[in-house]
Every structure is written in C-alpha cells, then in structure tokens.
Amino acid sequence: MNPIEYRKAARFQDLEDGKSVEVEVGPLSLLLHRRGELIFATGIYCPHADVILDPRNCFGDEIVCKAHGYRSNIRTGECLNDPDIRLPTYPVLIEAGEVWVKLH
C-alpha cells in the first residue's frame, strides 16, 4: 500500500455491521458502509442534486436521498433512478484492523 494514495479512515472494529457512518478522510467527508467483512466508501452528496446523504437512509446496498428519493448502490455507485449519474465510490483496503481509503 502506498500511504500517499491511501488515507486512514477508521478502525474496522469501530464500524457496526450493516450500518453506514460519515467520516473525514483528509480533505473529504465520506460515507463508510460496513457489510460483513467488507467496507465500501462513497461520496457524501447525492449525485442528483448535491444534497448531503444521511447514513441512516442506507438500506442493504442502497442509499436513498431524503430530498428526492434518488437511490444509489453503495458498492458500484450506480444511480438506480438515472443511469447517467453516479455516486462517487472510493477503493478501500483493510489492513491490520485499519480501514484505508484511496482518494481520487
């Protein structure tokens, strides 16, 4: 892992399975989503209208924007309401109990 490319985002044990949380990673606010032994990192803004996404509105692999109901897949970034827009996603590494996110 190149520490310049990846930034520490959280400790794995601090992330509750099935839940999503907002974190600060370097200059960005991101959402981390734990699903079993996997962690997914996404942007915090709805790709439709730049509304801040509420991590409590994440159900399974979908996060729903409270403003207009747009749904995005947290694994792929695919917007389920409009295939022309995407929720930003970020590569994640889990190493020695730490969650690292690669910022673009």
WOCOR-V383118 format. One record per helix or strand of 3 or more residues. SS is the DSSP state (h for helix, s for strand). FROM is the first residue (numbers start at 1). LEN is the number of residues. Records with the same first field share a line. If there is no record, write none. Layout:
SS: FROM-LEN + FROM-LEN
This chain:
s: 6-6 + 20-6 + 28-8 + 38-6 + 62-3 + 71-3 + 92-4 + 98-5
h: 12-3 + 55-3
